[in-house]
Every structure is written in structure tokens, then in C-alpha cells.
């Protein structure tokens, strides 16, 4: 084809290029957002493919677009080239009852797992693939895709499931068979623990990296409870608010010192946890020198101690140290950033926020960065 510019047409143009610029294609519809295991990256599943982003610094790493084919779930495996894909949207790229193992170096699927029901969620470890369907969870060996375990659950349309990510521990948490119940499988110890976490149905939960601690919320979303997974002991209870809310995500910091919570109220809360310290509660109350102590909620609830048993439990609740206000009605997913005391917030409207909280003073978080990752751009 000639590289010379074409001679202008003798017909009168309707309008000049300046007055009628090329309309950019509309952004794709987001179907799912999820962080990878160490929260350094996140994936966006869309109605025409998927995109992978780095969190800090924020940048798009790569995208794969299919000819109109939608992806409902993308699960990363840390930063490696292997991903798990599930088709979705109005025109699924793959059947919604299959998990496709995608090798991005080869740009193709290298394996698949088929199920009788639609796949509700996928979790990856370096040694396992965990697949969630409506009332069952399947655990596969990653190397040969051999089925190792099947776990029955109560109806689980949201695909709730969490797994530890340290190589020397394999802990899986999922809904039990009864309302409000969490089932914890410690495969290394060949031990199953049932935790009656809430009176209402389970709405959301998250494990620490080592799987020793779980945070749970019910569909009411007012209280978040922290349990030891080994014994099922309640370690701490914190309050998100007084009114019912849908909890979209829970996330521990890498040290389990902090817990972040997002809900449909458009607010992200950060709570101070006492679960990772060997210091007893009595010793903590005697010493105010610990920088890890949450000043804001402790002081606000301590003033009610003398009225304990008189005032409702609500007044003795532990409240969040810090919070960040967003648009109500958008679904947000949270994680802690690599930089100390930072939180990454992803919105289903394409928003990316990086915020920082003060560990002692708390209050409203400071917004450090905002991006719209659905805006047209070239992958780096």
C-alpha cells in the first residue's frame, strides 16, 4: 500500500476532522475486580476480555481482548503468567461452567476444568486450584489437575471462599452447611473446624496470609468478628456501623495489625486489631506507649466502661480508626498497599484510589492518588 497521502476528494465534506473527531469506543463493562495474593496487582474482568494492573506505581501491565467474548472471573497467581479464567457476560468467551487455565506467555488456554453448574469463584495457590460452585467446593492439585477434595456448602451464590497463601500452610475457609457457619479446613493438620460466626447468613470473610485468623461479616454487615481458625475462638469484635449494610470486601494487612472493610454505604473503614500480638489485653491497657494501639476507638469506647451492663452493647463497640468516603451505591474492593499505612480501593465504576491513614490519630484518610483504569489507553 502506498505511503503517499491520498489526494483530497472533490466532494464537499460534511464536516472537517477538527469539528467531528473520531468518537472513542465506549469503555468495556466491568464484570469483576480482584487483587492478586499479595495485593501488588489487580485484575479486571470485562465483557470483552481482561486487564492486569500494577498497584504501586499504578499502571496497566497488559490486556487481552476477545472478539466480543466476556470474562466473569480472572484469578491471578501472584505475578506469574498463569491465570484462571471463567467466561461470563451476555456473550461469554468460555462456558460459564468451565475454568480455563490461561498461559499468557503462550496467549492461549493450556487446560480446563468442567463442572455441572456455573462457576461462582476460583482461588489459586502455587500448589492448588480451588473452584467454587453453588453448593460445593473442589480442590485440585495444580500440577496434574487431579481432584483432591470436595466440600459441601450451604447455597453460596457469591462464591465465598478464602485460602491461605504461605507454602507451609494450607488453610481453606468456606461457608458451612448451616446459616452463619464458617467451615475451616486445615489440610496440613487434616483438621476441620466449624465456627458459628453469626446468627444471620455469612456475607463476607477473609483469611490472613498464614490462614491462622479469619474476619467474618454477616449479611447484616454491622459487626465484624475476628476468629482464631485453629480453635474457633472469638478474638475480637469490631463495629462497622449501626445500620445494616452489605459488606463487599474484607482485607487484612500483611502483619494482621489492621483490617479494612468496604460496604455499600460508600465508606471504607480501617480497624486496629489486637490479634497478632502476644501481649495480653490487660498489659495493653496498662501501657500507652505502644504505637500499634488504636487511639481513636479505644478512647471513645473506654469512657463507657463504667456503664457496662447498663448501656446497650452498641456503646461499648470498637469503632474504626480511620475511614474514607466514596460514592454510595458503587461496589468497592479493598486491600492494603505496599507502602506503610496505605489502602488501595478499586471501584466497579473503574476508579482506583490509593489512600493513607494515620495509625494513631486516625480520622479521614488522605487521598494520595486517583485513576480511572477504564479510560482508553495503551497497555505498557
SESE-884423 format. One record per residue: residue in one letter; x, y, z of N, C-alpha, C, O, CB in turn. Coordinates in steps of 0.05 Angstrom, whole numbers, plus 5000, padded with zeros to 4 digits. Glycine has a CB too. Layout:
N
aXYZXYZXYZXYZXYZ ...
***
This chain:
380
x501749765000500050005000501850255000503750265014498150005024 x501050444984502650684981502650845007500650865021501650854958 x504950955013505151125037504551415031504451575049507951095050 x504051475005503451744998500651815007498851645006503751784967 x500252065016497452145023495652144999496552224977497452415037 x493152075004491252074981490552354975490452534992488751904989 x489952404949489052674941486352724952484652544954489052694909 x485752974960483153034972480852984953481153014929483153314982 x478652904965476252864949475153124939475353334952474052714966 x473953114915472753354903469953404915468853624911472653334873 x468853204928466253234941466553414965468553404979464952964948 x464553574971464653744994464253585019462253435022462453964992 x466253595037465953435062463653545079463053775079468553435078 x462453355094460253435112461253615134460053815141458853185124 x463553535145464853705166467753635167468653425158463553655194 x469353815177472253775179472953585201471353555220473654045182 x475253455200476053275221476253415248475753285269478853145215 x476853675247477053815273474353835287474153815311478254095268 x472253885270469653925282468253665288466253665302467954095265 x469253445276467953185281470052985287470752815271466253095255 x471152995311473252805318472252515320469852475324474552885345 x474052335317473352045319472451995347473852045367475751865311 x470051875350468951815376470451565387470351355374465951765375 x471651585411472951355422470951135429468651205436474651425447 x471750885428469850675434469050695464470650775480471050395428 x466550615470465750625498467450435515468250225505462750565501 x467850505540469450325557468050055561465550055560470050455585 x469449845566468149585569466649585596467049745614470249355569 x464849395598463249355622464849185641465748965634460449235616 x465249275666466749125686464948905697462648955705467849305708 x465948665698464448445710465548345737464148235753464348205690 x468148395741469348305767472048445770473448505751469748005768 x472748505795475348615803476548445825475048365843475248915811 x479148385824480348235846483348285847484648325827479747935843 x484348295872487148325876488548055874487347845877487748445904 x491148065867492647815869493347755898492447905916495247825851 x494847545903495247445930496747635949496147635973496647185930 x498547795939500047975956499148265952500448455962503047955950 x496848305938495648575934497448765919496949005919494948695961 x499448665905501248835889500048895861500749095849503948705885 x498148725852496848755826493848705829492948605850498048555805 x492348785809489548705808488748655779489948745760487848925820 x486648495777485548415751482748525748481248555767485548115747 x482048595723479348695716478248515695479348495672479448995707 x476048375701474648215681472548385668470948515682473447955695 x472448375642470548555627468948385607469348145603472048775613 x467048525594465348395575466748345548465548245529462748555570 x469348425546470848355522473648255527475348265510470948605504 x474148165552476848055558477648105587475948095605478848165539 x480248165591481148225617483648405616484948415595481847965633 x484148545638486448715640487848675667486548605687485549015638 x490448705667492048665692493548925697494749045680494048425688 x493449015723494649275731496549235754496249055770492449475739 x498549405755500349425778499249645796498249845787503349495769 x499449595823498249785841500050025848499150255849497449645867 x502549975853504350185862507150145850508649985860504450195893 x507850305829506250525818503950405801504150195789507950705801 x501750565799499450475783500250475754501150685743497050655788 x499750255740500050245711498749985701498749785715503050265702 x497850005676496749765664499149595654500949695640494849825640 x499149335661501249155653500649035626502349025609501748935674 x498248925623497448825597494448775597493148775617498948555591 x493448745573490548685569490248475547491848465529488948935563 x488148325549487448135528484548175521482748145538488047825537 x484048245496481348295487480448085467481948025448481048575475 x478147965472477047765455474847895438473748095445475947525471 x474247775416472247885397469447855409467947675402472447745370 x468848045427466148045439465747845461463547825472464147995418 x467847695469467647485489468147595517470147715522469447265483 x466147555535466347655562467747465582467547225578463647725573 x469047575602470347425623469147505650469147745657473447465623 x468047315665466747375690468647375714468247515733464447185696 x470747205712472647175734475447155723475947015703471946925752 x477247305735480147275729481547235756481247405774481347525713 x483047025759484546985783487546965776488346795760483646725798 x489047145788491947155783493346965802492246885823493047435787 x495846885796497546735813500046905818501946885804498246455801 x499847065839501947265845502447425819500647555809504647125855 x504947425809505547575784506247395761507447485742507747785789 x505647145763506546955741504646965718502547095719506746675752 x505346825697503946835671501446655670499946655650505746755649 x500946505692498646325692496246465706496546565728499346055706 x493946455693491546565704489246365701489346195684490746835691 x487246395718484746235715482546425704482146635715483946095742 x481146335683479046495671476446345671476346105667479846575642 x474246495675471546385673469946575655469946815659470146345701 x468646465635467046635617464646745630463546625649466246475593 x463646975621461247105632460347335615461447385593461847195660 x458347475625457147695610455047595590454247355591459247845595 x454147775573452047695554453047505532451447345521450847945541 x455647525526456847345506459447235518461647335513457447495479 x459247025534461546915547463646815527463046685508460746685566 x466246875533468346775517468746465520469446325501471046915523 x468146375544468346085551465746015565464446185577470846015568 x465045755565462645675580462845745610464945705622462145375577 x460745855622460845935650461245705670461645745693458346085657 x460945455660461345225677464245115674464744885683459245015672 x466045265662468745165659470745365670470345605669469345125629 x472945265681475245425689477445375669478345145665476245365719 x478345585655480445565635483045655647483245875659479745735610 x485145495645487745565654489245695631489945575611489345315665 x489745955634490846125613493846175617494646255639489346395611 x495446115597498346185598498746425581498546415557500045935588 x499346655594499546895579502046915562502247075544499347135597 x504146765568506446755551505746635524506746725503508746595565 x504146425525503246295500500846425488500146385465502746005505 x499346585504496946715494494746525488493146565470497546875470 x494546305504492446105499491945945525493445965544493345915476 x489745795524489045625547490645365545490845245524485945565547 x491645275568493245035568491844815584492944595587496045085581 x489544865595488044665610485244775616484745015615489544585635 x483444595624480744675632479544475651480244235651478944695607 x477744575668476244415687473344465682472444695681477044485717 x471744255679468944285673467244195697467944015712468144115648 x464844325700463044275722460244265713459544365691463444485744 x458444145729455644125721454144385726452044435715454343895737 x455244555743454044805750455845045743458245005738453244815780 x454745285742456345515736458445565758457845525782454445765733 x460745655750462945705769462445975782461946175768465645695755 x462445985808461946225824464546365833464546605839460246175848 x466746215833469246335842471546145838471145905837469046425871 x473946265836476446105833478546225851478746475853477446095803 x480046065865482346155881484745985872484545745868481846125911 x487046115870489545975862491645995884491946205897490646095836 x492945775888495445765904497545655885496945565863495145595930 x500045665893502145555876501845245872502845135853504845615887 x500445125891500144835890497244735887496844495884501344715915 x495344915888492544835887490845025869491445255866491344825915 x488744915858486645065845484045005860483244765863486344995814 x482645205870480145175885477945295868478045525861480345305913 x475845135863473645225847471045215863470545015876473345045821 x469545435862467045455878464645445859464545605840467045715895 x462845265864460245265850458145315872458845355895459644995835 x455645315865453445405883453545275910453245405930450845355870 x453845005911453744865937456044675941455844475956451044715939 x458244725928460544545930463144685924463144875908460144295912 x465244595936467944695930469744465923469744255936469144855954 x471244495901473044295891475944385894476544615888472444225862 x477644215904480544275908482144095890482043845893481344255938 x483744215872485344065853488344105858489144315867484644145824 x489843905851492743935850493444095825492544035804494243655850 x495144295828495644475805497244335783496744375760497144725815 x499144175791500944055771499543875751500043885727503143895786 x497743695761496543505743493443525742492143365730497243225752 x492343745755489443785755487843555767485543505760488443845727 x489143405785487843185798486043285821486843455837489942985810 x483543185822481643265843482543135869482742895872478743185835 x482943305890483843215916481643215937481543025953486143385925 x479943415936477843445957475243565945475343715926478843615981 x473043485957470443605951469143685978469043525997468543415935 x468143925979466944026004464144125999463744295981468644256017 x462144026014459444116011459044376027460044406049457443896021 x457544566015456944816029453944876028452544756012458645046017 x453145066044450445186041450445336014452545386003449745376065 x448145416004447945575979449945805981449845966000445045675974 x451545835960453746025961453946175934455846145919456445885967 x451846335927451746465901453946665896454746715873449146605898 x455046785918457246975914460046845911462046975907457247175938 x460046575914462646435911464546495933466946515928463846505884 x463546535957465346595980467246365986466446135989463646656005 x469846435988471846235994474446395998475046585985472246025971 x476046306018478646426023480746206028480045996039478546626047 x483146266020485346066024487846206032488446426024485745905997 x489446066049492046176057494046156034493646006016493146026082 x496146316036498046326013500946276020502646296003497846596000 x501446216046504246136053504645846046502745676049504746186083 x506945776036507445506026507245296047506645066042510145496012 x507845366073507845166093505145126107504944976127509945226114 x503145276098500445236109498345226087498545376067499745466129 x496445046090494245036070491645036086490744826095494544776052 x490545276088488045316103485945426084486545616069488445506128 x483645306084481445386066479045456084478345296101480745176045 x477845676079475345756093473045786073473445896051475746016109 x470745686081468345706063465845696081466045636105468345466043 x463545766070461045736085460645446093461345266078458645836069 x459545406117458945136126456245036114455445136093458845116157 x455044856128452444756118450044886132447744836125452344456123 x450645056151448545196166448845496164451045596160448545106195 x446645636167446645926166448546046187448545966210443746036171 x450246236178452046366197454546206204456146296221450646426221 x454945976192457145796199459445816179459045836154456145506201 x461945826189464345816173465645546177465845446199466346046180 x466545426155468045176156470945236150471545366130466844956136 x472745136166475645176162476944906159476844736177476945346186 x478244876136479744626131482744686133483844846118479044506103 x484044546152486944566154488044306143488144096157487844616184 x488744306117489544066104492143946114492443696114489744106074 x493944116122496544016133496043856158497343646163498444246138 x494243946175493743806200491443606198490743466217493044006222 x490243596174487943426169485743476190484743286203488743126170 x485043726193483243816214481143996203481644176187484843966236 x478643946211476344106202475144246227474744116247474143936188 x474744506225473544666247471144816237471244946216475644856259 x468944796251466444946245466245176265466345126289463944756245 x465845416255465545646272462745766268462045836246467745856266 x461145776289458545906288459046206291458946316313456545796310 x459546346269460546616269458346826273458747026287461946676243 x455946776261453846976262451146836263450846606257453947166237 x449146986272446346886272445146906244443546726236444647046292 x445947106229444947136202446846996182448946896190444747436194 x446046986157447746866137450447006134450647246139446246856110 x452446856126455146966122455047146097454147066076457246746119 x456147386100456247576077458947606065459147656041455247846086 x461047586081463747626071465747526092465147526116464347926065 x468047436084470247366102472947376088473047376064469747076114 x475047386105477747396094479647256113479247266138478647686089 x481747136102483847006119486347166118486847316100484346716108 x487947136139490647246138492347066119491446846112491947246167 x494747166112496447016093497046736103497146546087499047166088 x497446706129498046436140495646276147495846046155499846466165 x493246396145490746246150490146216179488246066186490845986137 x491646336197491146306226488846456236487646386257493646386241 x488046676223485946856232484046906210484846946187487147116243 x481446916217479346986197477647216207476947226231477646736191 x476947396189475047606195472447546181472447466157476147886186 x470247566195467647496183465547716187465647866206466547226195 x463747736167461447916169458947766160459147596142461948176153 x456747836172454247716163452947896142454048106135452247666187 x450647806132449247966112448148226124447448416110446947806100 x447948246151447148496164449348696162448848936159446448436194 x451848616165454148786160454748996181456149186176453848926135 x453648966205454149166226456649096242458149276250451749186245 x457048836248459348746264461248576247460348416230458348586288 x463748606252465848426240467148276263468048406282467948586223 x467248016261468447856282471047726273471247646250466447636292 x472947716291475647606285475947356301475647356325477847816292 x476447136287476746866300479546746295480746796274474546676290 x480346586314482646416310481646166296479846036306484046346338 x482846096273481845876257482545606269481145406264482945886229 x484545586286485445336297483445236318482644996318488145356310 x482545416336480645336357477845446353476045366367481745416383 x477545626334474945756331474245956352471846016357472845546330 x476246056366475846246387475346536377476746626359478346246406 x473446666388472946946381475047116394475347126419470047036390 x476647266378478847426388478047716391479047846409481147396369 x476347816374475748096374473148146358472447986340478048266362 x471748356365469348436351469448736346469848886365466748346366 x469048816322469049106316466449176302465149006290471549176298 x465749426303463149516292463649706269464949906271461549666314 x462349626246462449806222460550036225461150256218461849646197 x458149976235456050176238453650066252453549836260455350296211 x451650246255449150166269447150046249445549876257447950396283 x447150146225445150056205446249826188448649806183444350286187 x444449656179445149436162446549526137445749736125442749256156 x448449376127449949436103450949186090451448986104452249636108 x451349196064452648966050455649006050456649216040451548936021 x457048816062459948836062461048726036460548496030461148676087 x462448886021463548805995466148655998466648455984463849045977 x467948756016470548616019471748676046471248876059472448705997 x473348486055474948496080477748436072478248266055473848306102 x479748576085482548526078484248576103484048786116483448696054 x486048386109488048416130490548556118491148516095488748146143 x491848706135494548796127496448556130495748356142495549036145 x498848576118500648346117501448246145502048016149503148406101 x501448436165502148366192499748296209500048236233503748586205 x497348316198494848276212494448476235493048426254494747996224 x495748706232495348926251492849096245491749216263497849106251 x492049096219489849256210487849086194488648886182490849496194 x485349176194483249046178481849266163480949466175481348876195 x481549236137480049436120477349306112477249066107481649516095 x475349476111472549386105471249576086471349826090470849356131 x470049476064468549646046465649546046465049316049469649636017 x463749736043460949666044459349836024460450026012459749706072 x456749776021455149926003454350206013452850346000452549765996 x455350276037454850546047456850746035456650986041455050546078 x458650656019460550836006462850916024464151116020459151075996 x463350756045465450826064467350586068466450356070464250906092 x469950646067471950446074472950506102473650726108474350446053 x472850296119473750326147476350166151476749956139471550226167 x478050266168480450126177480350086207479950286222483050276169 x480549836216480449766245483149676254484749556240478349546250 x483749746279486149646292485549376305483549346319487149856313 x487349176300486948906310488948856333491148956333487248706288 x488048696352489748616374490548326372491648216391488248666401 x490048206350490247916348493047816342493647576346488447816327 x494847986332497447886323499647926344501947856340498348036298 x498848036367500848086388500647886410498447786417500448366400 x502947816422503047636445502347776470502147646491505747506447 x501948046470501348206493498448166501496648176483501948496489 x497848116526495148076535493648336535494848556534495047946563 x490948326536489348566536489948726561489948976560486348496535 x490448596584490948736609493548896606493649136614491148546632 x495648766595498148906592497849146572499149356576500348716582 x496249106552495849326532494549566546495349796540494149226509 x492549516563491249736575493049886595492550116601488649636589 x495049736606496849856626498950036612500050216624498149646642 x499449976587501550126573500450286550498950176533503749936562 x501050536549500150706527502350776508502050946490498850966538 x504650646512507050716496507050576469508550646451509550646511 x505350366466505350216441504250386419501950476420503749956444 x505750416397504850576374502650426359501250536342507150646356 x502450156364500549996350497750036362495749956349501349706350 x497550146386494950166399493150366383494050576374495250266428 x490650286380488750466366487650666385486150606403486450296353 x488550916381487751126400484751196397483351216417489451376395 x483951236372481251346368479051166379477351256395480751386338 x478850906371476650746381476850676410474850666424476450486365 x479350646420479650566448478650786467477150726485482650506454 x479451036461478651256478475651296477474351366497480051506470 x474451256453471551306451469951096465467751156475470751326422 x470950856467469350646480470050626509468450526525469850376466 x472450716517473350676545471550846564471150766587476250756548 x470651066554469051246571466351116579465051216598468551506557 x465650896566463150766572463450526591461550406599461750676546 x465950466598466450226613464950226640463950016648469450186618 x464850456653463550466679460550416677459250346697464050726693 x459450446653456550396649456050126637453750066629455450616630 x458049956635457749696622455549536636455349526660460449536624 x453849426620451549276631449049456634446849346637452249156657 x449449716632447249896633446549996605444249986597447850136652 x448550096591448150186564448149946544449349736550450350386555 x446849976521446849756502449749696493451549866495445149826477 x450149456483452749366474453949546453456349576450452549076463 x452149676437452949856416454950066426456850126412450449996404 x454450166450456150386461458950286469460750446473454850526484 x459250026473461749926481463249806458465249656461461449716503 x462349856434463549736410466249866404466750096411461649766386 x467849716390470349816379469849926351468849786334472649596378 x470450186348469950316322472450336306474650296316468650596327 x472150406281474450426263476350656271475450856282473550456234 x478850616265480950816270480751036248480851266254483750696271 x480450936223480551126200478351046180477350816180483251126187 x477551236163475551186143475951356119477351566120472651226155 x474751276097474951426072472151416059471051196056477151316053 x471151646051468451656040468451666009470051815997466951906051 x466751495998466651475968463751505960462051585976467651195959 x463251455934460451475924458851235933459651005930460451485893 x456651285945454951075955453650935930452851065911452751175974 x453350675932452050525910453950385892453150205877450350705895 x456550455892458550315876459850105893460350135917460650515865 x460449875880461749655895464749705895465949745874461049385882 x465949695919468749745922470149505935469049365952469349995939 x472649455926474249235937476749365949477949555937475049025915 x477549275973479849405986482149205992481748965993478849526013 x484449325995486849176003488849386014488649626009488149015979 x490849286029492849466039495149486018495849286006493949366066 x496149726015498249775996500949686006501249616029498350065988 x502949695989505749615996506949826014508549766032507449575971 x506250076010507250296027505750286054503450226055506950576014 x507250336076506050316102503650496106503550726097508150386124 x501550376119499050526126497650636101496350846102499750746144 x497850486079496350566055494250356048494550116054498250606031 x492050446036489850276028489350315999489250545989487350326045 x488950105984488250115955485250045953484349845965489949915938 x483750215939480850175936480250165906480950345891479250405950 x478849955898478049915870475049935868473649805884479049645859 x474050085848471150115845470249985819471649985799470350405846 x467749875820466649765795465849975775464849915753464149595802 x466350235781466050445762468750515749468850715734464850695776 x470750355754473450395742475250575759477350655749473050525715 x474450635783476050805800478250655815477850435824474350955819 x480550785817482850675833483650895852484451115843485250595814 x483550845878484451035898486750915914486750675920482051115917 x488651075920490751005939490651215962491051445957493650985926 x490151115986489751296009491651226031492751006032486851286019 x492051416049493851366072492351446098490851646098496451526070 x492651286119491451346144493651386166495851276164489551116153 x492951536186494851586208494251376229492051356240494551876220 x496251206236495650976254494851066283493550916296498150806256 x495651306291494951386319492651576319490751546334497351526331 x492651786301490651986302488051896287485851986294491652246289 x488451726267486051626252484651846237485852016226484151486271 x481951826237480352016223480051966194480451736185481452296228 x479452166178479152136149481852086136483752226142477752396137 x481951886119484351826105485052046084483352186075484151556091 x487652066078488552246058488752116031489951896028491352366066 x487552226011487652115984490352185971491052425968485352215966 x491851985964494452025952494352015921495952145907496451815962 x492451855911492351815882489551735873488151595888494351595873 x488751815850486251725837486751675808488151835794483951935841 x485751455798485951395769483251275760481751165777488251185763 x482651305734480451155723481650955703482551025681478351355708 x481650695711483050495695481450395671482450225657483850265712 x479050495668477450425644477750615621476850565599474550395652 x479150845626479551035605481250915583483050755589480851295616 x480750975558482350865536485250925540486051155546481350965509 x486950725537489850765540491250525528490050315523490550795569 x493750555524495350345512496750195534497950315552497450455492 x496649935534498049765553500949805551502049835529497349475549 x502349815574505149865575506649595572509149595572506050005601 
***
